Every structure is written in structure tokens, then in C-alpha cells.
Amino acid sequence: MKLNPEEFKKSIGGEEAIAHMDHEQRADALETYMADRLDAAVTAKAEKKLPTVADLEALIDTRGYRRGVGNLFLHARSNKRPDEDTTGYTVKRLPKMPANPTLRDFFNLRFNPAAHLLQSARLARRQGASEEVVLACLLHDAGNSMMRTEHGYWGAQLIEPYVSEKVAFAVRYHQALRFFPDPSVNYEYPIAYFQTFGSDYVPPPHIQAAHQYARNHKWYMEARLVTLNDLYSFDPDVEVCVDEFEDIIGRHFRQPEEGLGFDGSPASHMWRTIINPDAPL
């Protein structure tokens, strides 16, 4: 979504108001402005024509990709039919990872969308969330690098050897909780989901069961706070560096000396897969 500078300035009181803001206040104002514009655009589109589950299922055999695949492995426009022009749709060569890669290296060189994770974690921190919740927000969609489908479970398994049980729980169950409003913390069903899943979508039984389990668990609020601080869109003009969370990572993420992927943990193969998704076998 493109920024209209004049419209943005007007929305916050003009040049005079901007002159009295510090850098952080201007960044917050811009983030709020872009989020409001996107919400309005999504709402307008939703009111115009929302797809049904059947509409979306009908599109399955029109795509050259499957929507559940991890975005590190396949771009939504990369698999084209042989008779189509594939110019501009080739994958890029990934930069090499260090011999003993750290979580920071994965954020800088592999995780996508890292900006989304970083902004979610920053929001949680500003809202006064615990350090474990901030870390869960920082890692909640890490599983998307490999697989979108059941990404909460993939993400939890990926980080489980290196974080507390509470953090892994929050990452695992945020997936199910996203679909269920909680008025007690002002969490509503995301408007964008009407477009993604269909206007008449009903979560499958295992998601409903996971929601009920998490709802009655002692760590329910940790998982719920991940959904509350999740950003279903993010401002491309706001940059957050993983270094901002170096202290939290240092206290709550057990970084193996051998490097992620080479420490023999039950999740090592997953980290190695992310390191080299171009390996043929």
C-alpha cells in the first residue's frame, strides 16, 4: 500500500504537529496511519465481495502452487505452466549461513516474513507483556518458513528444544486461538481471514478441540497474547531489527554452541532444512 505524504500529514495535524514529534512518535503515527488505511481497504473489499469456501476451493486447480507450502521453498508465482512466460519468477540464490548459525542469523538470512515477527514482538513489549510472551511473538510464525499449514505446530516443534514449555505452548496454540474471539482482551476475528479462508469458513474439529484445550490451560493467556499482538498486516516503512530483542533472546533462548541445526536436538533437521532448502535430497 503506497503512502500518500500529504494525506498522512493532514491526518496527524500537519507540518506543525510533526515538528513537535520525536522520531519514535513519528514512527508510531505512521504505523497507525498505515494500519488504519489497510483495515479500511480490507473492509471495503470484504463488503464488496467475500469469497466462500467453495469459491476458494474452486481456485485450487488454477494455481501452479499449493497454498500450504512454506514461503522459503516456493513463491506463490514461481510454478508456472511450461507454456507461460516465467521471466522474473525464478528463485534467488540464498546467502550462505555461518558455520555455527544463531537465531539472529536465521532472522537476517532465512526467516520470512521477519518484519512481521519483529513488529509483533515490539508491539508485545510496548504493551508490557512478559519476556516469554515477547519471545513467543518473535517466534510465533517461524514455522511459516517451512510450512504454512499447521504452522503453529511446526513452529513450536522447531523451537521446543531451546525455549521454555510456556513459550512453545504459546506458539503452538496461537494457531487455533486466532479463529476464536475473546472479548475479555478485545480480540476479534481478523477481517483479513474472511478473504483468506472464506466468508462461511468454520474451523475444522481439531482446531476447535485445540482451542478448547488451550482455553482451559494455565498458559491460555500467553497463547492469547500472541494472537492479540499478532499483526495481520505490517507497515513496510517501519523497520525493526532483531538486535532490539538481543537481551530477551539471551535470557530465554538456549542457543547451542554447535549452532542451530548441528547440535543433535530433535529439531536439528528442521533448522538444517531452512539453512539449505535447495538441497535435492
PyMOL commands that set and color helices and strands:
alter all, ss='L'
color gray80, all
select helices_A, chain A and resi 5-11+14-19+23-48+53-57+60-62+103-109+114-126+131-139+142-145+151-162+165-177+183-185+192-197+205-215+220-229+242-252+268-275
alter helices_A, ss='H'
color red, helices_A
deselect
rebuild
show_as cartoon
